[in-house]
Amino acid sequence: MKKSAFLLGTLLVLLSSKICAQPFVDVVSFNYQTFSSAYKNNPNWKNKTDNYFLNFFLPKAFKNGNTLLIRLNTENIHSGFLTSPAYSYELSSISLPLGFKFVTSNKKWETVVIGIPKIACDFRDKVDEHDIQYGGIFLQHFVPNDKLKIKLGLYYNREAFGDFWMPLVGIDWKASERFSIYGVLPSNYRMEYIIVKNKMYAGLNFKSLTRSFRLSKTQDYDYVRYNEMQLKLFLDCFVYKKLLMFAEVGYSLGKNPLQFNYNTKNETIQNSVYTLLKNYPIFNIGIAYRIRLDLDQKE
């Protein structure tokens, strides 16, 4: 009994850690994303980009339902030419989102406030204040019933190119026992269908994410901006208890990592790895320790 109560309490806490307020949370996850394409200005040149993500989440719940939220997110982007002579470049980031979820006594309203300190650069020089970014999320939830949640909020980050603001809006709706939609636009939104209850899930995922990385002195302190936008089919499968394997395949609708001159919005070809590519298919695989609220409520 105590174990079940602990799990349910933890699940309710975990849900607030994600911007998209999805019906699951990955306590620990690792995934690998890759794409390759030809350059628009030189079709004979080929690019291959590999992304590696490692994420952790640790919550602390209080008796009144309020929750302390602590995350650690890391990313490494390795981009290079597929043609000779070989050349590659790496970008990395590490962030520590810290936040709090406030819940009203009637559970109808939830307020999530998160601060996001971040270091994003190529790590070729000593890290200084110019490599540090800071931002945050404010998100208000209205929960009229257990099948519907309405969300409205704002995201801000001090990117290498300046202030970046993004309004957030979303609706989570459990349309049936097997079909649901959830997320926050324009960042992440899913249509999910349960193929095998408690085992296998599939659907359509839209993802949009803007981020930037400051470069080193050899690159004149330029920056790389990545306007990632994807539409993908996904398949999630629990292989053992809460251990999940997942895969996604889709297409890029946005722009690949592009290099810009320091303190401007002017593209540069100083590092030809970060020039415009043709749109490309994208693939993603990963593993996670995942907790689903809809599964554990039934246990």
C-alpha positions as CSV (number, residue, x, y, z in Angstrom):
1,M,0.0,0.0,0.0
2,K,2.8,2.4,0.9
3,K,4.6,1.5,-2.3
4,S,1.6,2.3,-4.4
5,A,0.9,5.6,-2.7
6,F,4.5,6.6,-3.1
7,L,4.5,5.7,-6.8
8,L,1.3,7.6,-7.5
9,G,2.5,10.7,-5.6
10,T,5.8,10.6,-7.4
11,L,4.0,10.3,-10.8
12,L,1.9,13.4,-10.1
13,V,5.0,15.3,-9.3
14,L,6.9,14.1,-12.3
15,L,4.3,15.3,-14.8
16,S,5.0,18.9,-14.0
17,S,8.6,18.7,-15.0
18,K,7.9,18.8,-18.7
19,I,6.8,21.8,-20.7
20,C,4.4,19.6,-22.6
21,A,2.8,18.1,-19.4
22,Q,2.8,14.7,-21.1
23,P,1.3,11.6,-19.4
24,F,4.8,10.2,-18.7
25,V,8.2,11.3,-17.6
26,D,11.6,10.0,-18.3
27,V,13.6,9.9,-15.0
28,V,16.7,9.0,-17.0
29,S,17.0,9.0,-20.7
30,F,19.6,8.7,-23.5
31,N,18.9,9.1,-27.2
32,Y,20.8,9.4,-30.5
33,Q,19.5,11.5,-33.4
34,T,21.0,11.6,-36.8
35,F,20.5,13.1,-40.3
36,S,22.5,13.7,-43.4
37,S,21.9,15.9,-46.5
38,A,23.6,17.8,-49.3
39,Y,24.4,21.5,-49.0
40,K,22.2,23.8,-51.0
41,N,25.0,25.9,-52.4
42,N,27.2,22.9,-53.2
43,P,25.2,19.6,-53.9
44,N,28.5,17.7,-54.2
45,W,29.2,18.2,-50.5
46,K,27.5,16.0,-48.0
47,N,26.9,16.7,-44.3
48,K,26.2,14.2,-41.5
49,T,25.0,15.5,-38.1
50,D,24.7,13.3,-34.9
51,N,23.0,14.5,-31.8
52,Y,23.5,12.9,-28.4
53,F,21.2,13.7,-25.5
54,L,21.5,12.6,-21.8
55,N,18.9,13.8,-19.3
56,F,18.1,13.3,-15.6
57,F,15.1,14.4,-13.5
58,L,14.8,14.6,-9.7
59,P,11.6,15.9,-8.0
60,K,10.8,16.7,-4.4
61,A,7.1,16.7,-3.5
62,F,5.5,18.3,-0.5
63,K,2.4,17.3,1.4
64,N,0.3,20.2,-0.1
65,G,1.0,19.0,-3.6
66,N,3.6,21.7,-4.4
67,T,6.7,20.3,-6.0
68,L,10.4,21.3,-6.3
69,L,11.6,20.4,-9.9
70,I,15.3,19.7,-10.6
71,R,16.6,18.6,-14.0
72,L,20.0,18.1,-15.7
73,N,20.0,18.2,-19.5
74,T,23.1,17.6,-21.8
75,E,23.5,17.7,-25.5
76,N,26.3,17.1,-28.0
77,I,26.1,17.9,-31.7
78,H,28.7,16.4,-34.0
79,S,28.6,17.7,-37.6
80,G,31.0,16.9,-40.4
81,F,31.6,16.4,-44.1
82,L,30.9,12.9,-45.6
83,T,33.2,13.7,-48.5
84,S,37.0,14.1,-48.5
85,P,38.8,15.9,-47.0
86,A,37.1,15.0,-43.8
87,Y,36.3,17.8,-41.4
88,S,34.1,18.0,-38.4
89,Y,33.0,20.3,-35.6
90,E,31.3,19.8,-32.2
91,L,28.9,21.8,-30.1
92,S,27.8,21.0,-26.6
93,S,25.5,22.3,-23.9
94,I,24.6,21.6,-20.3
95,S,21.7,23.1,-18.5
96,L,20.2,22.8,-15.0
97,P,16.5,23.7,-15.0
98,L,15.3,24.5,-11.5
99,G,11.7,25.2,-10.8
100,F,8.6,24.8,-8.7
101,K,5.0,23.7,-9.3
102,F,2.3,25.4,-7.2
103,V,-1.1,23.6,-7.0
104,T,-4.3,25.1,-5.7
105,S,-6.3,23.2,-3.0
106,N,-9.0,22.2,-5.4
107,K,-6.4,20.9,-7.9
108,K,-8.0,22.9,-10.8
109,W,-5.1,25.2,-11.2
110,E,-1.3,24.5,-11.5
111,T,1.4,27.1,-11.9
112,V,4.9,26.0,-13.1
113,V,7.8,28.4,-12.8
114,I,11.3,27.2,-14.0
115,G,14.6,29.0,-14.2
116,I,17.1,27.6,-16.8
117,P,20.9,28.4,-16.4
118,K,22.8,27.0,-19.4
119,I,26.3,26.7,-20.9
120,A,26.2,26.3,-24.7
121,C,29.4,26.6,-26.8
122,D,32.1,24.5,-28.6
123,F,34.2,24.2,-25.4
124,R,37.5,25.0,-27.3
125,D,38.3,27.9,-25.1
126,K,38.0,28.4,-21.3
127,V,34.3,28.9,-20.5
128,D,33.4,32.5,-19.6
129,E,30.3,34.6,-19.0
130,H,29.7,34.9,-22.8
131,D,29.1,31.1,-23.0
132,I,26.4,31.3,-20.3
133,Q,22.7,31.6,-21.2
134,Y,19.8,32.1,-18.8
135,G,16.1,31.8,-19.3
136,G,12.9,30.5,-17.9
137,I,9.4,29.2,-18.3
138,F,6.1,30.3,-16.9
139,L,3.2,27.9,-17.5
140,Q,-0.4,28.1,-16.2
141,H,-2.5,24.9,-16.2
142,F,-6.3,24.7,-15.9
143,V,-7.6,21.2,-15.2
144,P,-11.4,21.1,-15.5
145,N,-11.5,17.2,-15.4
146,D,-9.3,14.2,-15.6
147,K,-9.5,14.1,-19.4
148,L,-8.7,17.7,-20.2
149,K,-5.9,20.2,-19.4
150,I,-5.6,23.6,-20.9
151,K,-2.2,25.4,-20.8
152,L,-0.9,28.9,-21.4
153,G,2.5,30.3,-20.8
154,L,5.7,32.0,-21.9
155,Y,9.3,30.8,-22.6
156,Y,12.3,33.1,-22.6
157,N,16.0,32.5,-23.1
158,R,19.0,34.9,-23.5
159,E,20.5,33.2,-26.6
160,A,23.8,33.9,-28.3
161,F,21.9,36.0,-30.8
162,G,19.9,38.0,-28.2
163,D,16.6,37.7,-26.4
164,F,14.3,34.9,-27.5
165,W,10.6,34.9,-26.5
166,M,8.1,32.2,-27.3
167,P,4.4,32.1,-26.2
168,L,3.2,28.7,-25.2
169,V,-0.3,27.2,-25.6
170,G,-1.6,23.7,-25.4
171,I,-4.4,21.3,-24.8
172,D,-4.1,17.8,-23.4
173,W,-7.1,15.7,-24.2
174,K,-7.7,12.0,-23.6
175,A,-10.2,11.3,-26.3
176,S,-10.6,7.6,-25.6
177,E,-9.0,4.8,-23.6
178,R,-6.4,4.4,-26.4
179,F,-6.1,7.8,-28.1
180,S,-4.9,11.1,-26.7
181,I,-3.2,14.3,-27.7
182,Y,-1.0,16.4,-25.5
183,G,1.8,18.9,-25.6
184,V,2.5,22.6,-25.9
185,L,2.8,24.5,-29.1
186,P,5.0,25.5,-30.7
187,S,7.6,23.4,-28.9
188,N,6.3,19.8,-28.7
189,Y,2.9,18.1,-29.5
190,R,1.9,14.5,-29.8
191,M,-0.9,12.3,-31.1
192,E,-0.7,9.0,-29.4
193,Y,-2.4,5.6,-29.9
194,I,-2.0,2.7,-27.5
195,I,-1.3,-0.4,-29.6
196,V,-0.8,-2.8,-26.7
197,K,-1.9,-1.5,-23.3
198,N,0.9,-0.8,-20.9
199,K,3.4,-2.1,-23.5
200,M,3.4,-0.4,-26.9
201,Y,2.5,3.2,-28.0
202,A,2.7,4.8,-31.4
203,G,1.8,8.1,-33.1
204,L,2.8,11.4,-34.6
205,N,5.1,13.9,-33.0
206,F,5.7,17.5,-33.9
207,K,8.9,19.1,-32.4
208,S,10.2,22.6,-32.7
209,L,13.2,23.9,-30.8
210,T,15.5,26.9,-31.2
211,R,18.9,27.0,-29.5
212,S,22.3,28.6,-30.0
213,F,26.0,27.9,-29.2
214,R,28.8,30.4,-28.9
215,L,32.0,29.6,-30.8
216,S,35.7,30.0,-29.8
217,K,38.3,32.6,-30.7
218,T,39.4,30.6,-33.8
219,Q,35.9,31.2,-35.1
220,D,35.9,34.9,-34.2
221,Y,33.4,34.3,-31.4
222,D,30.6,33.7,-33.9
223,Y,27.6,31.6,-32.9
224,V,25.6,28.7,-34.3
225,R,21.9,28.9,-34.3
226,Y,19.8,25.7,-34.7
227,N,16.1,26.2,-35.7
228,E,15.0,22.6,-35.3
229,M,11.5,21.7,-36.6
230,Q,10.5,18.1,-37.1
231,L,7.4,16.0,-37.9
232,K,8.0,12.3,-36.9
233,L,6.3,9.0,-36.5
234,F,7.2,7.3,-33.2
235,L,7.1,3.9,-31.5
236,D,7.6,3.4,-27.8
237,C,7.9,-0.1,-26.3
238,F,8.4,-1.2,-22.7
239,V,10.9,-4.1,-22.9
240,Y,11.1,-4.7,-19.1
241,K,9.0,-3.1,-16.4
242,K,9.7,0.6,-16.7
243,L,12.6,0.2,-19.1
244,L,11.6,1.7,-22.5
245,M,13.1,1.6,-26.0
246,F,11.9,4.2,-28.5
247,A,12.4,5.0,-32.1
248,E,11.3,7.9,-34.4
249,V,11.5,8.5,-38.1
250,G,10.5,11.7,-39.8
251,Y,11.4,14.8,-41.8
252,S,13.0,18.1,-41.0
253,L,10.9,21.2,-41.7
254,G,13.3,23.7,-40.1
255,K,16.9,24.8,-40.6
256,N,20.0,22.8,-39.7
257,P,22.7,24.4,-37.5
258,L,23.9,27.7,-39.2
259,Q,26.8,29.9,-38.3
260,F,26.3,33.7,-37.8
261,N,28.8,36.6,-37.3
262,Y,29.3,37.7,-33.7
263,N,26.7,40.1,-32.4
264,T,24.8,40.2,-35.7
265,K,22.2,38.2,-37.6
266,N,24.3,37.8,-40.6
267,E,25.2,34.3,-41.9
268,T,28.8,33.5,-42.5
269,I,30.6,30.8,-44.4
270,Q,33.8,30.9,-42.2
271,N,33.0,27.3,-41.1
272,S,31.4,25.7,-44.1
273,V,30.0,22.8,-42.0
274,Y,27.4,25.2,-40.7
275,T,25.9,26.4,-44.0
276,L,22.4,25.7,-45.4
277,L,21.4,22.1,-46.1
278,K,18.5,20.7,-48.2
279,N,15.6,19.4,-46.1
280,Y,16.3,15.9,-44.9
281,P,14.9,12.8,-43.2
282,I,15.7,12.4,-39.5
283,F,16.1,9.4,-37.3
284,N,16.1,9.0,-33.5
285,I,16.5,6.1,-31.2
286,G,16.8,5.9,-27.4
287,I,16.3,4.2,-24.1
288,A,14.7,5.6,-20.9
289,Y,13.5,4.7,-17.5
290,R,9.9,5.9,-18.0
291,I,7.0,6.3,-15.6
292,R,3.5,6.6,-17.1
293,L,0.7,8.0,-15.0
294,D,-2.0,6.2,-17.0
295,L,-0.3,2.8,-16.3
296,D,0.4,3.2,-12.6
297,Q,-3.0,4.6,-11.8
298,K,-4.4,1.1,-12.7
299,E,-1.9,-0.9,-10.7
